[in-house]
Amino acid sequence: MSTTSIGTPASRVAPSAPITVDELLRAARAGLHRLPPQLAALAISTGARLVDIRPEAQRRAEGEVPGAIVIERNVLEWRLDPSGDARLPWVTGYGTVLIVMCSEGYASSFAAATLRQLGHRGATDLIGGFQAWRAAGLPTFGGVGSHTDPAGTLAGAAR
């Protein structure tokens, strides 16, 4: 096997021929069983965890989902690697279904694909992201045009 000048196996380096972001997105989504909002809400009610990767400013402007676990994209892998020192306390293995949510369902596909590479075989993402969740009338709070969740129906699901 050949290696690069920094010792990385050549087979693990970016391809020499450029690809488009659409091709990269298709490849990321190929291994995912993506969920529409209603099915994601059902999965959350049975133990899946919704992981919101949007930055703070975006959550503040758009709103949030009650019970979602906020892990901004730039630290996602570190917080969800069961073997890492920076992992969240509840991340002790790979069995939890993780549903990644961004604003519109693009960045979340890349993030979920990366989590699958880390070993989280149940990682997927929310089709349409937060925008689709809110449009489906599912509970949100804050932001513009939010729906409330007075009964806390989703807050307990994320534990």
PyMOL CGO cylinders between C-alpha atoms (Angstrom):
from pymol import cmd
from pymol.cgo import CYLINDER

trace = [
    CYLINDER, 0.00, 0.00, 0.00, 1.36, 3.42, -0.87, 0.3, 1, 1, 1, 1, 1, 1,
    CYLINDER, 1.36, 3.42, -0.87, 1.38, 6.29, 1.60, 0.3, 1, 1, 1, 1, 1, 1,
    CYLINDER, 1.38, 6.29, 1.60, 1.33, 10.05, 1.33, 0.3, 1, 1, 1, 1, 1, 1,
    CYLINDER, 1.33, 10.05, 1.33, 4.24, 12.19, 2.53, 0.3, 1, 1, 1, 1, 1, 1,
    CYLINDER, 4.24, 12.19, 2.53, 2.58, 12.46, 5.94, 0.3, 1, 1, 1, 1, 1, 1,
    CYLINDER, 2.58, 12.46, 5.94, 2.18, 8.69, 6.35, 0.3, 1, 1, 1, 1, 1, 1,
    CYLINDER, 2.18, 8.69, 6.35, -1.55, 8.46, 5.59, 0.3, 1, 1, 1, 1, 1, 1,
    CYLINDER, -1.55, 8.46, 5.59, -2.47, 5.46, 3.46, 0.3, 1, 1, 1, 1, 1, 1,
    CYLINDER, -2.47, 5.46, 3.46, -3.11, 6.72, -0.07, 0.3, 1, 1, 1, 1, 1, 1,
    CYLINDER, -3.11, 6.72, -0.07, -6.40, 4.79, -0.16, 0.3, 1, 1, 1, 1, 1, 1,
    CYLINDER, -6.40, 4.79, -0.16, -7.71, 7.03, 2.65, 0.3, 1, 1, 1, 1, 1, 1,
    CYLINDER, -7.71, 7.03, 2.65, -6.85, 10.36, 1.02, 0.3, 1, 1, 1, 1, 1, 1,
    CYLINDER, -6.85, 10.36, 1.02, -9.31, 12.40, -1.04, 0.3, 1, 1, 1, 1, 1, 1,
    CYLINDER, -9.31, 12.40, -1.04, -9.72, 11.13, -4.60, 0.3, 1, 1, 1, 1, 1, 1,
    CYLINDER, -9.72, 11.13, -4.60, -7.50, 12.73, -7.20, 0.3, 1, 1, 1, 1, 1, 1,
    CYLINDER, -7.50, 12.73, -7.20, -10.41, 13.53, -9.50, 0.3, 1, 1, 1, 1, 1, 1,
    CYLINDER, -10.41, 13.53, -9.50, -12.68, 16.23, -8.10, 0.3, 1, 1, 1, 1, 1, 1,
    CYLINDER, -12.68, 16.23, -8.10, -16.35, 15.48, -7.52, 0.3, 1, 1, 1, 1, 1, 1,
    CYLINDER, -16.35, 15.48, -7.52, -19.26, 17.85, -7.05, 0.3, 1, 1, 1, 1, 1, 1,
    CYLINDER, -19.26, 17.85, -7.05, -20.93, 18.49, -3.73, 0.3, 1, 1, 1, 1, 1, 1,
    CYLINDER, -20.93, 18.49, -3.73, -24.07, 16.83, -5.13, 0.3, 1, 1, 1, 1, 1, 1,
    CYLINDER, -24.07, 16.83, -5.13, -22.08, 13.66, -5.81, 0.3, 1, 1, 1, 1, 1, 1,
    CYLINDER, -22.08, 13.66, -5.81, -20.58, 13.82, -2.35, 0.3, 1, 1, 1, 1, 1, 1,
    CYLINDER, -20.58, 13.82, -2.35, -24.06, 14.26, -0.84, 0.3, 1, 1, 1, 1, 1, 1,
    CYLINDER, -24.06, 14.26, -0.84, -25.43, 11.29, -2.81, 0.3, 1, 1, 1, 1, 1, 1,
    CYLINDER, -25.43, 11.29, -2.81, -22.57, 9.14, -1.52, 0.3, 1, 1, 1, 1, 1, 1,
    CYLINDER, -22.57, 9.14, -1.52, -23.18, 10.27, 2.07, 0.3, 1, 1, 1, 1, 1, 1,
    CYLINDER, -23.18, 10.27, 2.07, -26.88, 9.49, 1.83, 0.3, 1, 1, 1, 1, 1, 1,
    CYLINDER, -26.88, 9.49, 1.83, -26.38, 6.11, 0.16, 0.3, 1, 1, 1, 1, 1, 1,
    CYLINDER, -26.38, 6.11, 0.16, -25.86, 4.39, 3.51, 0.3, 1, 1, 1, 1, 1, 1,
    CYLINDER, -25.86, 4.39, 3.51, -28.55, 6.24, 5.44, 0.3, 1, 1, 1, 1, 1, 1,
    CYLINDER, -28.55, 6.24, 5.44, -32.17, 5.32, 6.11, 0.3, 1, 1, 1, 1, 1, 1,
    CYLINDER, -32.17, 5.32, 6.11, -33.27, 8.96, 6.27, 0.3, 1, 1, 1, 1, 1, 1,
    CYLINDER, -33.27, 8.96, 6.27, -36.40, 9.79, 8.25, 0.3, 1, 1, 1, 1, 1, 1,
    CYLINDER, -36.40, 9.79, 8.25, -39.19, 12.26, 7.51, 0.3, 1, 1, 1, 1, 1, 1,
    CYLINDER, -39.19, 12.26, 7.51, -40.30, 14.35, 10.50, 0.3, 1, 1, 1, 1, 1, 1,
    CYLINDER, -40.30, 14.35, 10.50, -43.26, 12.18, 11.61, 0.3, 1, 1, 1, 1, 1, 1,
    CYLINDER, -43.26, 12.18, 11.61, -41.19, 8.97, 11.58, 0.3, 1, 1, 1, 1, 1, 1,
    CYLINDER, -41.19, 8.97, 11.58, -38.33, 10.75, 13.35, 0.3, 1, 1, 1, 1, 1, 1,
    CYLINDER, -38.33, 10.75, 13.35, -40.74, 11.88, 16.09, 0.3, 1, 1, 1, 1, 1, 1,
    CYLINDER, -40.74, 11.88, 16.09, -41.97, 8.30, 16.45, 0.3, 1, 1, 1, 1, 1, 1,
    CYLINDER, -41.97, 8.30, 16.45, -38.39, 7.00, 16.68, 0.3, 1, 1, 1, 1, 1, 1,
    CYLINDER, -38.39, 7.00, 16.68, -37.59, 9.62, 19.33, 0.3, 1, 1, 1, 1, 1, 1,
    CYLINDER, -37.59, 9.62, 19.33, -40.61, 8.54, 21.36, 0.3, 1, 1, 1, 1, 1, 1,
    CYLINDER, -40.61, 8.54, 21.36, -39.18, 5.00, 21.42, 0.3, 1, 1, 1, 1, 1, 1,
    CYLINDER, -39.18, 5.00, 21.42, -35.63, 5.91, 22.44, 0.3, 1, 1, 1, 1, 1, 1,
    CYLINDER, -35.63, 5.91, 22.44, -33.81, 7.44, 19.49, 0.3, 1, 1, 1, 1, 1, 1,
    CYLINDER, -33.81, 7.44, 19.49, -31.94, 10.66, 20.18, 0.3, 1, 1, 1, 1, 1, 1,
    CYLINDER, -31.94, 10.66, 20.18, -32.37, 13.78, 18.09, 0.3, 1, 1, 1, 1, 1, 1,
    CYLINDER, -32.37, 13.78, 18.09, -29.02, 15.56, 17.70, 0.3, 1, 1, 1, 1, 1, 1,
    CYLINDER, -29.02, 15.56, 17.70, -29.24, 19.20, 16.65, 0.3, 1, 1, 1, 1, 1, 1,
    CYLINDER, -29.24, 19.20, 16.65, -26.00, 20.25, 14.94, 0.3, 1, 1, 1, 1, 1, 1,
    CYLINDER, -26.00, 20.25, 14.94, -27.03, 23.82, 14.07, 0.3, 1, 1, 1, 1, 1, 1,
    CYLINDER, -27.03, 23.82, 14.07, -24.93, 26.69, 15.43, 0.3, 1, 1, 1, 1, 1, 1,
    CYLINDER, -24.93, 26.69, 15.43, -26.35, 28.75, 18.28, 0.3, 1, 1, 1, 1, 1, 1,
    CYLINDER, -26.35, 28.75, 18.28, -27.26, 31.75, 16.10, 0.3, 1, 1, 1, 1, 1, 1,
    CYLINDER, -27.26, 31.75, 16.10, -29.28, 29.53, 13.79, 0.3, 1, 1, 1, 1, 1, 1,
    CYLINDER, -29.28, 29.53, 13.79, -31.10, 27.82, 16.68, 0.3, 1, 1, 1, 1, 1, 1,
    CYLINDER, -31.10, 27.82, 16.68, -31.88, 31.21, 18.18, 0.3, 1, 1, 1, 1, 1, 1,
    CYLINDER, -31.88, 31.21, 18.18, -33.29, 32.52, 14.88, 0.3, 1, 1, 1, 1, 1, 1,
    CYLINDER, -33.29, 32.52, 14.88, -35.18, 29.40, 13.79, 0.3, 1, 1, 1, 1, 1, 1,
    CYLINDER, -35.18, 29.40, 13.79, -36.16, 27.81, 17.08, 0.3, 1, 1, 1, 1, 1, 1,
    CYLINDER, -36.16, 27.81, 17.08, -35.43, 24.47, 18.72, 0.3, 1, 1, 1, 1, 1, 1,
    CYLINDER, -35.43, 24.47, 18.72, -36.99, 21.06, 19.24, 0.3, 1, 1, 1, 1, 1, 1,
    CYLINDER, -36.99, 21.06, 19.24, -37.80, 20.20, 22.85, 0.3, 1, 1, 1, 1, 1, 1,
    CYLINDER, -37.80, 20.20, 22.85, -35.50, 17.46, 24.12, 0.3, 1, 1, 1, 1, 1, 1,
    CYLINDER, -35.50, 17.46, 24.12, -33.05, 17.65, 21.22, 0.3, 1, 1, 1, 1, 1, 1,
    CYLINDER, -33.05, 17.65, 21.22, -29.42, 17.19, 22.18, 0.3, 1, 1, 1, 1, 1, 1,
    CYLINDER, -29.42, 17.19, 22.18, -27.44, 20.17, 20.96, 0.3, 1, 1, 1, 1, 1, 1,
    CYLINDER, -27.44, 20.17, 20.96, -24.00, 19.23, 19.67, 0.3, 1, 1, 1, 1, 1, 1,
    CYLINDER, -24.00, 19.23, 19.67, -22.70, 21.76, 17.21, 0.3, 1, 1, 1, 1, 1, 1,
    CYLINDER, -22.70, 21.76, 17.21, -21.21, 20.28, 14.06, 0.3, 1, 1, 1, 1, 1, 1,
    CYLINDER, -21.21, 20.28, 14.06, -17.63, 21.26, 14.79, 0.3, 1, 1, 1, 1, 1, 1,
    CYLINDER, -17.63, 21.26, 14.79, -17.44, 18.94, 17.85, 0.3, 1, 1, 1, 1, 1, 1,
    CYLINDER, -17.44, 18.94, 17.85, -19.91, 16.22, 16.86, 0.3, 1, 1, 1, 1, 1, 1,
    CYLINDER, -19.91, 16.22, 16.86, -17.47, 13.35, 16.33, 0.3, 1, 1, 1, 1, 1, 1,
    CYLINDER, -17.47, 13.35, 16.33, -15.60, 14.08, 19.56, 0.3, 1, 1, 1, 1, 1, 1,
    CYLINDER, -15.60, 14.08, 19.56, -18.80, 14.14, 21.65, 0.3, 1, 1, 1, 1, 1, 1,
    CYLINDER, -18.80, 14.14, 21.65, -20.19, 10.93, 20.11, 0.3, 1, 1, 1, 1, 1, 1,
    CYLINDER, -20.19, 10.93, 20.11, -17.08, 8.76, 19.99, 0.3, 1, 1, 1, 1, 1, 1,
    CYLINDER, -17.08, 8.76, 19.99, -17.58, 6.20, 22.79, 0.3, 1, 1, 1, 1, 1, 1,
    CYLINDER, -17.58, 6.20, 22.79, -13.82, 5.72, 23.10, 0.3, 1, 1, 1, 1, 1, 1,
    CYLINDER, -13.82, 5.72, 23.10, -12.95, 9.42, 23.27, 0.3, 1, 1, 1, 1, 1, 1,
    CYLINDER, -12.95, 9.42, 23.27, -12.12, 11.53, 26.28, 0.3, 1, 1, 1, 1, 1, 1,
    CYLINDER, -12.12, 11.53, 26.28, -14.42, 14.34, 25.06, 0.3, 1, 1, 1, 1, 1, 1,
    CYLINDER, -14.42, 14.34, 25.06, -17.49, 12.11, 24.69, 0.3, 1, 1, 1, 1, 1, 1,
    CYLINDER, -17.49, 12.11, 24.69, -20.77, 12.92, 26.38, 0.3, 1, 1, 1, 1, 1, 1,
    CYLINDER, -20.77, 12.92, 26.38, -21.38, 10.80, 29.50, 0.3, 1, 1, 1, 1, 1, 1,
    CYLINDER, -21.38, 10.80, 29.50, -24.30, 8.88, 27.97, 0.3, 1, 1, 1, 1, 1, 1,
    CYLINDER, -24.30, 8.88, 27.97, -22.25, 7.83, 24.94, 0.3, 1, 1, 1, 1, 1, 1,
    CYLINDER, -22.25, 7.83, 24.94, -21.01, 4.44, 26.11, 0.3, 1, 1, 1, 1, 1, 1,
    CYLINDER, -21.01, 4.44, 26.11, -21.53, 2.39, 22.96, 0.3, 1, 1, 1, 1, 1, 1,
    CYLINDER, -21.53, 2.39, 22.96, -22.94, 2.29, 19.48, 0.3, 1, 1, 1, 1, 1, 1,
    CYLINDER, -22.94, 2.29, 19.48, -26.48, 0.99, 20.05, 0.3, 1, 1, 1, 1, 1, 1,
    CYLINDER, -26.48, 0.99, 20.05, -28.41, 4.26, 20.28, 0.3, 1, 1, 1, 1, 1, 1,
    CYLINDER, -28.41, 4.26, 20.28, -30.24, 5.45, 17.17, 0.3, 1, 1, 1, 1, 1, 1,
    CYLINDER, -30.24, 5.45, 17.17, -28.99, 8.96, 16.44, 0.3, 1, 1, 1, 1, 1, 1,
    CYLINDER, -28.99, 8.96, 16.44, -31.09, 11.22, 14.22, 0.3, 1, 1, 1, 1, 1, 1,
    CYLINDER, -31.09, 11.22, 14.22, -29.02, 14.21, 13.14, 0.3, 1, 1, 1, 1, 1, 1,
    CYLINDER, -29.02, 14.21, 13.14, -30.84, 17.46, 12.40, 0.3, 1, 1, 1, 1, 1, 1,
    CYLINDER, -30.84, 17.46, 12.40, -29.58, 20.60, 10.70, 0.3, 1, 1, 1, 1, 1, 1,
    CYLINDER, -29.58, 20.60, 10.70, -31.67, 23.40, 9.23, 0.3, 1, 1, 1, 1, 1, 1,
    CYLINDER, -31.67, 23.40, 9.23, -32.68, 21.86, 5.89, 0.3, 1, 1, 1, 1, 1, 1,
    CYLINDER, -32.68, 21.86, 5.89, -31.29, 18.31, 5.83, 0.3, 1, 1, 1, 1, 1, 1,
    CYLINDER, -31.29, 18.31, 5.83, -28.02, 18.68, 3.94, 0.3, 1, 1, 1, 1, 1, 1,
    CYLINDER, -28.02, 18.68, 3.94, -25.26, 19.11, 6.53, 0.3, 1, 1, 1, 1, 1, 1,
    CYLINDER, -25.26, 19.11, 6.53, -27.01, 16.49, 8.66, 0.3, 1, 1, 1, 1, 1, 1,
    CYLINDER, -27.01, 16.49, 8.66, -26.54, 13.89, 5.92, 0.3, 1, 1, 1, 1, 1, 1,
    CYLINDER, -26.54, 13.89, 5.92, -22.79, 14.46, 5.92, 0.3, 1, 1, 1, 1, 1, 1,
    CYLINDER, -22.79, 14.46, 5.92, -22.71, 14.36, 9.73, 0.3, 1, 1, 1, 1, 1, 1,
    CYLINDER, -22.71, 14.36, 9.73, -24.75, 11.15, 9.94, 0.3, 1, 1, 1, 1, 1, 1,
    CYLINDER, -24.75, 11.15, 9.94, -22.51, 9.46, 7.36, 0.3, 1, 1, 1, 1, 1, 1,
    CYLINDER, -22.51, 9.46, 7.36, -19.47, 10.39, 9.45, 0.3, 1, 1, 1, 1, 1, 1,
    CYLINDER, -19.47, 10.39, 9.45, -21.11, 9.00, 12.60, 0.3, 1, 1, 1, 1, 1, 1,
    CYLINDER, -21.11, 9.00, 12.60, -21.71, 5.75, 10.74, 0.3, 1, 1, 1, 1, 1, 1,
    CYLINDER, -21.71, 5.75, 10.74, -18.00, 5.65, 9.90, 0.3, 1, 1, 1, 1, 1, 1,
    CYLINDER, -18.00, 5.65, 9.90, -17.30, 6.03, 13.64, 0.3, 1, 1, 1, 1, 1, 1,
    CYLINDER, -17.30, 6.03, 13.64, -19.40, 2.90, 14.25, 0.3, 1, 1, 1, 1, 1, 1,
    CYLINDER, -19.40, 2.90, 14.25, -22.87, 4.33, 14.94, 0.3, 1, 1, 1, 1, 1, 1,
    CYLINDER, -22.87, 4.33, 14.94, -24.69, 2.06, 12.48, 0.3, 1, 1, 1, 1, 1, 1,
    CYLINDER, -24.69, 2.06, 12.48, -28.04, 3.48, 13.59, 0.3, 1, 1, 1, 1, 1, 1,
    CYLINDER, -28.04, 3.48, 13.59, -27.06, 7.06, 12.72, 0.3, 1, 1, 1, 1, 1, 1,
    CYLINDER, -27.06, 7.06, 12.72, -29.26, 8.79, 10.17, 0.3, 1, 1, 1, 1, 1, 1,
    CYLINDER, -29.26, 8.79, 10.17, -30.69, 12.23, 9.56, 0.3, 1, 1, 1, 1, 1, 1,
    CYLINDER, -30.69, 12.23, 9.56, -33.94, 14.14, 9.40, 0.3, 1, 1, 1, 1, 1, 1,
    CYLINDER, -33.94, 14.14, 9.40, -35.21, 14.74, 5.86, 0.3, 1, 1, 1, 1, 1, 1,
    CYLINDER, -35.21, 14.74, 5.86, -35.72, 18.47, 5.45, 0.3, 1, 1, 1, 1, 1, 1,
    CYLINDER, -35.72, 18.47, 5.45, -34.12, 19.25, 8.82, 0.3, 1, 1, 1, 1, 1, 1,
    CYLINDER, -34.12, 19.25, 8.82, -35.61, 21.65, 11.34, 0.3, 1, 1, 1, 1, 1, 1,
    CYLINDER, -35.61, 21.65, 11.34, -37.55, 23.45, 8.61, 0.3, 1, 1, 1, 1, 1, 1,
    CYLINDER, -37.55, 23.45, 8.61, -39.47, 20.27, 7.74, 0.3, 1, 1, 1, 1, 1, 1,
    CYLINDER, -39.47, 20.27, 7.74, -39.99, 19.40, 11.41, 0.3, 1, 1, 1, 1, 1, 1,
    CYLINDER, -39.99, 19.40, 11.41, -41.58, 22.79, 12.05, 0.3, 1, 1, 1, 1, 1, 1,
    CYLINDER, -41.58, 22.79, 12.05, -43.60, 22.67, 8.81, 0.3, 1, 1, 1, 1, 1, 1,
    CYLINDER, -43.60, 22.67, 8.81, -45.00, 19.28, 9.90, 0.3, 1, 1, 1, 1, 1, 1,
    CYLINDER, -45.00, 19.28, 9.90, -46.43, 21.00, 12.98, 0.3, 1, 1, 1, 1, 1, 1,
    CYLINDER, -46.43, 21.00, 12.98, -44.20, 19.09, 15.40, 0.3, 1, 1, 1, 1, 1, 1,
    CYLINDER, -44.20, 19.09, 15.40, -43.25, 20.78, 18.68, 0.3, 1, 1, 1, 1, 1, 1,
    CYLINDER, -43.25, 20.78, 18.68, -40.69, 23.58, 18.65, 0.3, 1, 1, 1, 1, 1, 1,
    CYLINDER, -40.69, 23.58, 18.65, -39.93, 26.53, 20.85, 0.3, 1, 1, 1, 1, 1, 1,
    CYLINDER, -39.93, 26.53, 20.85, -38.25, 29.88, 20.33, 0.3, 1, 1, 1, 1, 1, 1,
    CYLINDER, -38.25, 29.88, 20.33, -37.44, 31.38, 16.98, 0.3, 1, 1, 1, 1, 1, 1,
    CYLINDER, -37.44, 31.38, 16.98, -39.96, 32.83, 14.57, 0.3, 1, 1, 1, 1, 1, 1,
    CYLINDER, -39.96, 32.83, 14.57, -43.23, 30.93, 13.97, 0.3, 1, 1, 1, 1, 1, 1,
    CYLINDER, -43.23, 30.93, 13.97, -42.62, 28.33, 16.66, 0.3, 1, 1, 1, 1, 1, 1,
    CYLINDER, -42.62, 28.33, 16.66, -45.04, 25.79, 18.06, 0.3, 1, 1, 1, 1, 1, 1,
    CYLINDER, -45.04, 25.79, 18.06, -45.00, 25.15, 21.75, 0.3, 1, 1, 1, 1, 1, 1,
    CYLINDER, -45.00, 25.15, 21.75, -44.72, 21.81, 23.51, 0.3, 1, 1, 1, 1, 1, 1,
    CYLINDER, -44.72, 21.81, 23.51, -46.59, 22.55, 26.74, 0.3, 1, 1, 1, 1, 1, 1,
    CYLINDER, -46.59, 22.55, 26.74, -46.94, 18.89, 27.67, 0.3, 1, 1, 1, 1, 1, 1,
    CYLINDER, -46.94, 18.89, 27.67, -43.21, 18.27, 27.17, 0.3, 1, 1, 1, 1, 1, 1,
    CYLINDER, -43.21, 18.27, 27.17, -43.99, 15.35, 24.88, 0.3, 1, 1, 1, 1, 1, 1,
    CYLINDER, -43.99, 15.35, 24.88, -40.50, 15.19, 23.42, 0.3, 1, 1, 1, 1, 1, 1,
    CYLINDER, -40.50, 15.19, 23.42, -38.42, 16.48, 26.31, 0.3, 1, 1, 1, 1, 1, 1,
    CYLINDER, -38.42, 16.48, 26.31, -38.22, 13.10, 28.02, 0.3, 1, 1, 1, 1, 1, 1,
    CYLINDER, -38.22, 13.10, 28.02, -37.41, 11.24, 24.84, 0.3, 1, 1, 1, 1, 1, 1,
    CYLINDER, -37.41, 11.24, 24.84, -33.90, 12.66, 24.52, 0.3, 1, 1, 1, 1, 1, 1,
    CYLINDER, -33.90, 12.66, 24.52, -32.99, 11.93, 28.15, 0.3, 1, 1, 1, 1, 1, 1,
]
cmd.load_cgo(trace, "trace")
